[in-house]
Amino acid sequence: MSDHGRFTFEPLLNLVNGRPVGMEVRRAQARDQVQVVARQSVWGTRQLAEFDSGIAIASVLAGTGYDATVPLHVDVLADTVVTARRRVTQVRSSLQKREPSGFTPPILLEINPALSAAPPDALAEGVAELRADGFGIGFDAVSRGFGLDLVAELEPDLVKIDPGLVARLPHTPRARTVVQALVEVCHAVGVRVCATGISTPDQLAAVRDHGVPWAQGPLLAEPRRRPSTSGILLPVELMPQAHAARQPSQHAPVTVGQQQPQQVRHTLADLAQAAVALPETATAEKVRQALADHPQAGSVVLLDANGRPSGFLDRNRFMLAISGPFGRALYANRPAMALAEQPRTIPTTVDARGALQFCLSGDRSRSYDDLVLLDGNRVCIGIVRVTDLVQEAAGSPSAA
């Protein structure tokens, strides 16, 4: 039994800048794992799907203090998407009912391989319905349960490489061939890839060699009791080194006739990190506390009721304003919007060099302000630091 309780929260980290980009809620006890229940019962597909969806709802209600812009990853079976997707939609609505006045995080459903059967056509129909309801879609353990043709056809938001394949990656040519094929297909159709279960530096080096931008595992960050991303950062010794920026790992010798993994230029989405976000009605004292809770953050983004950015607070300028004579007394209980500036927003489709040009084209006094990333609905999905843009454009990885 887990020391953390019924559910734990495991961070997903950006391997480029070391920042958290997601939080997966995991089932820590065997009684909640559908694979275990299926072996110990005579339930049919429908009963297992209803059980799976019920545990998914319980898992999101187990956490409090979610970060508004950090996607919450929730596991469901492909069987559940096919046969019980209407109940799956209650994953978000249950959280919204519990917190009617607060923000709920974006939710990405990690679809795991089917236990019995999930015909591709039926799975595609279920995925389309869940997307229409506002869920992100990911494929977990893709090498064990989803063909590359299905990845290319459905274009999930995220594809995960299972821990077993990651463990073989540093030393097994066939594993490297599988991962290389998967990464090439995902890059071709614009799907992000995440490696899971990373437990050794060799595995991390091999994952980086294949251009995988996101990862999770005990080497990077241990599961935790609460979903807050405060204080989460990739350890300095695991950050990419400048001399290894574009070189293959020595831990993964290449056999004769095997192609080297392609060197991938990172997109804005790859460079993104979670924004510290608060409602636009938040007081200055709330902003001060949020910055204290997230010492690595350089800014706070104020969001409207739809998650769209309406104000931006740079850490240095904000702290100067409230640290002046009578500043705390004047602003502590007043809306922080009074001190906010217009956010500098940019879509994820812009490349790093284009984003740098955007930084230099406006007010020079704000050239180093974080850029706020928007999705197709102009909803905030994170921020990008200008220092990361400079390092990417220069061809060297982030070191902070």
C-alpha positions in Angstrom: 0.0 0.0 0.0 1.3 3.5 -0.8 2.6 5.7 1.9 0.8 8.6 0.2 -2.8 7.2 0.4 -5.2 6.2 -2.2 -4.0 8.5 -5.0 -0.6 10.1 -5.7 0.3 13.0 -8.1 3.4 12.5 -10.3 4.8 15.5 -12.2 5.6 15.5 -15.9 8.7 17.6 -16.6 9.9 19.5 -19.6 13.4 18.2 -20.3 14.4 21.4 -22.1 13.9 23.8 -19.2 13.3 21.5 -16.3 9.8 22.9 -15.4 6.6 21.0 -14.7 4.2 20.7 -17.6 1.6 18.4 -16.2 0.5 16.4 -13.2 -0.7 12.8 -13.4 -3.0 11.4 -10.8 -2.1 7.8 -10.2 -3.9 5.0 -8.5 -1.7 3.9 -5.6 -3.7 1.0 -4.3 -4.4 -2.3 -6.0 -8.2 -2.2 -5.3 -8.5 0.8 -7.6 -6.5 -0.7 -10.5 -8.8 -2.1 -13.2 -6.3 -4.8 -14.3 -6.2 -6.2 -10.8 -9.9 -6.1 -10.3 -10.5 -7.8 -13.7 -8.3 -10.7 -12.7 -10.1 -11.2 -9.4 -13.7 -10.8 -10.6 -16.1 -12.1 -13.2 -17.2 -8.6 -14.3 -17.8 -7.9 -18.0 -16.5 -5.0 -20.1 -19.4 -2.7 -19.2 -19.0 -3.3 -15.4 -15.2 -2.8 -15.6 -15.7 0.4 -17.7 -18.2 1.8 -15.1 -15.7 0.9 -12.3 -12.9 2.6 -14.2 -14.8 5.8 -14.8 -15.9 5.9 -11.2 -12.3 5.7 -10.0 -11.3 8.4 -12.5 -13.9 10.7 -10.9 -12.7 9.9 -7.4 -9.1 10.5 -8.3 -9.6 14.1 -9.4 -11.7 14.8 -6.3 -8.9 13.5 -4.1 -6.7 16.6 -4.8 -7.0 20.2 -3.7 -5.1 23.3 -4.7 -4.7 22.5 -8.3 -2.7 24.9 -10.4 -5.0 26.5 -12.9 -2.8 26.1 -16.0 -1.1 22.8 -15.3 -3.0 20.0 -17.1 -4.2 17.2 -14.8 -3.6 13.8 -16.4 -6.3 11.2 -15.6 -6.0 7.5 -16.6 -8.9 5.6 -18.3 -9.0 2.5 -20.3 -9.8 2.4 -24.0 -12.7 0.1 -23.1 -14.1 2.9 -20.9 -13.9 5.5 -23.7 -15.9 3.2 -25.9 -18.6 2.0 -23.5 -18.8 4.5 -20.7 -17.6 7.8 -22.1 -20.8 9.7 -20.9 -19.7 9.0 -17.3 -16.2 10.0 -18.1 -17.4 13.5 -18.9 -18.3 13.8 -15.2 -14.6 13.9 -14.4 -14.6 17.6 -15.1 -18.1 18.5 -14.0 -17.6 16.8 -10.6 -14.5 19.0 -10.0 -16.4 22.1 -11.1 -19.3 21.4 -8.8 -16.9 21.1 -5.8 -15.1 24.3 -6.7 -17.8 26.5 -8.4 -15.9 29.8 -7.7 -12.4 28.6 -8.5 -10.4 27.6 -11.5 -10.3 23.9 -12.5 -7.2 22.7 -14.4 -7.3 21.5 -18.0 -7.9 17.7 -17.9 -6.1 15.3 -20.3 -7.4 11.8 -20.4 -4.6 9.3 -20.7 -6.2 6.4 -22.6 -4.6 3.0 -21.7 -4.7 -0.1 -23.9 -8.0 -2.0 -23.8 -8.4 -5.0 -21.5 -10.9 -6.7 -23.8 -11.6 -4.9 -27.0 -11.9 -1.3 -28.3 -12.5 -1.3 -32.1 -10.6 1.6 -33.7 -13.8 3.1 -35.2 -15.6 3.0 -31.9 -12.5 4.4 -30.1 -12.2 7.2 -32.7 -15.9 8.1 -32.1 -15.4 8.2 -28.3 -12.3 10.4 -28.6 -14.1 12.8 -30.9 -16.9 13.2 -28.3 -14.6 13.7 -25.4 -12.6 16.3 -27.3 -15.8 18.1 -28.1 -16.4 18.2 -24.3 -13.1 20.0 -23.8 -10.8 17.1 -22.8 -7.3 16.7 -23.9 -6.4 13.2 -25.3 -3.3 11.1 -24.6 -2.3 7.6 -25.5 -0.5 5.8 -22.7 1.8 2.8 -23.3 1.3 3.4 -27.1 3.8 0.6 -28.1 1.7 -2.0 -26.3 -1.8 -1.0 -27.4 -2.0 1.5 -30.2 -0.7 1.3 -33.7 1.2 4.1 -35.4 -1.5 4.4 -37.9 -4.0 5.1 -35.1 -1.7 7.8 -33.7 -1.5 9.5 -37.1 -5.2 9.3 -37.7 -6.5 10.5 -34.3 -3.6 12.9 -33.5 -3.8 12.8 -29.7 -2.3 15.7 -27.7 0.2 13.4 -26.1 1.7 10.0 -26.6 3.5 8.2 -23.8 6.3 5.6 -24.1 5.8 2.9 -21.5 8.4 2.2 -18.7 9.4 -1.2 -20.1 10.4 0.2 -23.4 12.2 3.1 -21.8 14.2 0.6 -19.6 15.4 -1.2 -22.7 16.2 1.9 -24.7 19.8 2.5 -23.6 21.0 -1.0 -24.5 18.6 -2.6 -27.0 18.8 -1.7 -30.7 15.2 -2.9 -31.3 13.9 -0.7 -28.6 15.7 2.3 -30.1 14.2 1.4 -33.5 10.7 1.3 -32.1 11.1 4.6 -30.2 12.7 6.3 -33.3 9.7 5.3 -35.5 7.2 6.5 -32.9 9.0 9.8 -32.4 9.2 10.4 -36.2 5.5 9.7 -36.7 4.5 12.0 -33.8 6.7 14.8 -35.0 5.2 14.5 -38.5 1.7 14.9 -37.3 2.4 17.3 -34.4 1.9 15.0 -31.4 4.0 15.5 -28.3 5.9 12.5 -26.8 6.6 11.8 -23.2 8.8 9.1 -21.7 7.6 7.4 -18.5 9.3 5.5 -15.6 12.7 7.1 -16.1 14.8 5.7 -13.2 18.5 6.0 -14.4 20.7 8.6 -16.0 21.3 6.2 -18.9 17.6 6.1 -19.7 17.3 9.9 -19.5 20.3 10.3 -21.9 18.7 7.9 -24.3 15.4 9.6 -24.2 17.0 13.0 -24.9 18.9 11.5 -27.8 15.6 10.7 -29.5 14.3 14.2 -29.1 11.6 13.4 -26.5 10.8 16.7 -24.8 8.8 15.5 -21.8 9.3 12.8 -19.2 8.4 11.5 -15.8 9.8 9.0 -13.4 11.4 8.5 -10.0 14.8 9.9 -11.2 13.1 13.2 -12.1 10.5 13.8 -9.4 8.8 11.5 -6.9 5.0 11.2 -6.6 3.5 13.5 -4.0 0.4 13.8 -1.9 -0.8 17.1 -3.3 -1.0 18.3 -6.9 0.7 21.7 -6.4 3.7 22.3 -8.6 5.4 24.6 -6.1 9.1 23.8 -5.8 9.2 21.2 -8.6 12.2 21.6 -10.8 14.5 19.1 -12.6 17.7 18.7 -10.5 20.6 20.7 -11.8 22.7 17.6 -12.4 20.0 16.3 -14.7 19.7 19.4 -16.8 21.0 19.1 -20.4 24.7 20.0 -20.7 25.9 22.5 -23.3 28.5 20.1 -24.7 25.9 17.4 -25.2 23.2 19.7 -26.7 23.1 18.0 -30.1 25.3 14.9 -29.6 24.1 11.3 -29.3 24.6 9.6 -26.0 27.6 7.3 -25.4 25.2 5.0 -23.5 23.4 4.0 -26.8 25.9 2.6 -29.3 24.7 2.6 -32.8 24.9 -0.7 -34.7 26.0 -0.9 -38.4 23.2 0.3 -40.7 21.2 1.9 -37.9 20.2 5.5 -38.5 21.0 8.2 -35.9 18.0 9.7 -34.2 17.1 13.0 -35.9 18.0 16.2 -34.1 14.8 18.0 -33.3 14.4 21.8 -33.1 12.1 22.6 -30.1 8.8 24.4 -30.6 7.3 27.0 -28.3 5.1 24.3 -26.9 8.2 22.3 -26.0 9.8 25.3 -24.3 6.6 26.1 -22.3 6.2 25.9 -18.6 3.2 26.2 -16.4 2.1 29.7 -15.6 1.4 30.8 -12.1 -2.2 31.9 -12.6 -4.8 33.6 -10.4 -8.4 34.9 -11.1 -8.5 38.5 -12.3 -10.3 39.3 -9.1 -7.3 38.3 -6.9 -5.9 40.8 -4.5 -2.3 42.0 -4.4 -1.8 40.0 -1.2 -2.8 36.8 -3.1 -0.3 37.6 -5.8 2.4 38.2 -3.3 1.7 34.8 -1.6 1.6 33.0 -5.0 5.1 34.4 -5.8 6.4 33.4 -2.4 5.0 29.8 -3.0 6.6 29.7 -6.5 10.1 31.2 -6.0 11.2 30.1 -9.5 8.4 32.0 -11.2 9.0 35.4 -12.8 5.4 36.4 -13.2 1.8 35.9 -12.4 -0.9 35.7 -15.1 -4.4 36.9 -14.2 -7.2 35.0 -16.0 -10.8 35.7 -16.6 -13.6 33.2 -16.0 -12.9 31.5 -19.3 -9.2 31.0 -18.6 -8.1 33.8 -21.0 -5.3 36.1 -19.8 -6.5 39.6 -18.8 -3.5 40.9 -16.8 0.2 40.3 -16.3 2.3 41.0 -13.2 6.1 40.9 -13.6 7.7 39.7 -10.3 10.2 42.6 -10.0 7.9 45.4 -10.9 5.1 44.1 -8.7 7.4 43.6 -5.7 8.8 47.1 -6.2 5.3 48.6 -6.2 4.2 46.9 -3.0 7.5 47.4 -1.3 7.5 51.2 -1.6 6.4 53.6 1.1 2.9 52.4 2.3 2.8 50.0 -0.7 1.6 47.0 1.3 -1.0 49.0 3.1 -2.2 50.6 -0.2 -2.4 47.5 -2.3 -2.7 44.4 -0.1 -6.5 44.2 -0.1 -7.0 45.9 -3.5 -7.5 44.0 -6.8 -4.1 43.1 -8.3 -5.5 44.2 -11.6 -4.7 47.7 -10.6 -1.0 46.9 -10.9 -1.3 44.6 -13.9 -0.1 45.2 -17.4 -1.4 43.9 -20.7 -0.1 40.3 -21.2 2.2 39.7 -24.1 0.4 36.8 -25.8 1.6 34.5 -28.6 0.2 31.3 -30.2 2.2 28.1 -30.0 2.5 28.0 -33.8 5.3 30.6 -33.8 8.8 29.3 -33.8 11.5 30.5 -31.3 13.1 33.0 -33.6 9.7 34.5 -34.5 8.9 34.8 -30.8 12.2 36.6 -30.2 11.4 39.1 -32.9 8.1 39.7 -31.2 9.8 40.4 -27.9 12.1 43.0 -29.5 9.3 44.7 -31.6 7.3 46.1 -28.7 8.1 48.1 -25.6 11.8 47.7 -24.9 11.2 47.9 -21.2 9.2 44.7 -21.4 11.5 42.8 -23.8 12.3 40.2 -21.1 8.7 39.7 -19.9 7.5 36.1 -20.0 5.4 35.4 -23.1 1.9 34.0 -22.4 1.0 31.0 -24.7 -2.5 30.7 -26.1 -4.4 27.8 -27.6 -6.8 28.1 -30.5 -9.5 29.5 -28.1 -7.1 32.1 -26.7 -7.0 30.3 -23.4 -3.7 30.5 -21.5 -1.8 27.2 -21.6 1.5 28.4 -20.1 4.3 30.8 -20.4 7.7 30.9 -22.2 10.8 32.6 -20.7 12.8 34.8 -23.0 16.0 33.3 -21.8 14.8 29.9 -23.0 14.0 31.4 -26.4 17.5 32.9 -26.7 19.1 29.6 -25.8 17.0 27.7 -28.2 17.6 30.1 -31.0 21.4 30.0 -30.3 21.3 26.2 -30.4 22.1 25.4 -26.8 19.8 23.9 -24.1 18.4 25.8 -21.1 20.6 25.6 -18.1 18.1 27.1 -15.6 
